Amino acid sequence: MKNQARFDLKEYMEEIREKVDSALDELLPPEDRFPQTLHKAMRYSVFSGGKRFRPILCVAAFEALGGKGEGILPAACAIELIHTYSLIHDDLPCMDDDDMRRGKPTSHKVFGEAVAVLAGDALLSLAVEILVKKLPYYVGCDVTTRVLDDLLEAIGSDGMVGGQVVDIMTQAEDATPEIIEYIHSRKTGCLITSSLRIGGIVANAEASLIERLSDFGRKVGLAFQIVDDILDAKGSFGDLKSGSQLDRKRGKPTYPAVFGLEESERIAKRLIDESKRILEPLGERGVVLKSLADLVINRKS
């Protein structure tokens, strides 16, 4: 989308975010459609100020591997809806019990726990519906099936949901390096990796290039959650969440709890450096993805 010689990451991300938000606005039921409370809750969380990092990764991977046009948007929107559903459920009192998300009251604080659960369910259902109904128009049924297979595996019992279960069942004092890597690589890493893979799949890229995106995504996804742990440990979230150092106070398994803060920072940086080396064969086509990897290690929220 941008001339590489004049590439501006902030401008690029804003362009993609606006396209995704516009598409989401059309795809989500309007607030005044019955049952209004459910549809208000769905829109409240989707449009609460997210960065759209996963859809941006999806679009960037699509373009890096030769994709052109708007055919990636249904997949990018579905990914964001799934990410939002996972956040709604993560914030529930029975899980992380967060009162704030992105500087706003969480869904269950505004609409009640029951509606929050159902809004998350509805977003997941809508994501699948979008892929089934919209994506075949651009890429056909075979590619759509591959996308669905990849995404649903990434968010299932051996992916995002499995990581969340192990997370809530593990206390910091019981966490081993193997357990903490399992949690982070699945709870956060699997959807990030799938976002990248789906970009390659929709671009009809060679299997070897999609696997390269997988390797890149696994390292970036793990680094993303490690940095999240680091920011929480430093109290850097401010009012974006319910408070500072919540993970430590709750005894949650985190990288700083297992490895210490300085070593966690070194691990995150090493993962990002390794991820960028994986993309070296892409040459200039990998510039955007490398810049997004750098954003992970340098982010402040």
HUURWO-V381225 format. One line per field, one symbol per residue. ss: DSSP state (@ for helix, = for strand, . for the rest). phi: phi as a letter, one per 30 degrees, with the letter a starting at -180 (. if undefined). psi: psi as a letter, one per 20 degrees, with the letter a starting at -180 (. if undefined). A space follows every 50 residues. Layout:
# HUURWO-V381225
ss: ???
phi: ???
psi: ???
This chain:
# HUURWO-V381225
ss: ...@@@..@@@@@@@@@@@@@@@@@@@........@@@@@@@@@@@.... ..@@@@@@@@@@@@........@@@@@@@@@@@@@@@@@@.........= =..==.@@@@@.@@@@@@@@@@@@@@@@@@@@@@@@@@@@@@@@@@@@@@ @@@@.....@@@@@@@@@@.=@@@..@@@@@@@@@@@.@@@@@@@@@@@@ @@....@@@@@@@@@@@@@@@@@@@@@@@@@@@@...@@@=....@@@@@ .=..@@@@@.@@@@@@@@@@@@@@@@@@.@@@@@@@@@@@@@@@@@@@.. .
phi: .bdedcdbddddddddeddddddddddddddddddedddddddeddccjd diddddeddddeddcjdbjcdddeddddddddededdededdedcdhccb bhibededddcjddddedddedddddddddddccdeecbidddedddded ddddccdcbeddddddddcccedcdceddddeeddcdcddddddededed dddhddeddddddddddddddddedddeddddddiddhcdbdlchddddd iddbdddccjdddddddddddddddddddeddiddceddddddddddcdc a
psi: hqphhkpogggghhggggggggghhhhqqqhjppohgghggghghhljkq ikgghggggggghhjjqqajiiggggggghggggghgghhiqhidilpiq pkjqprghhgiqgghgghggghggghggggghhghhhhirhghggggggg ghhhjbhjcggghhghgiipqgiiprhgghhgghhghghghgghggghgh ghilrqhhhhhghggghggggghghghggghghikihcjhahaqkhgghi kqorghhgiqgghgggggggggghhhhhigiichhjgghhhhghhghiqi .
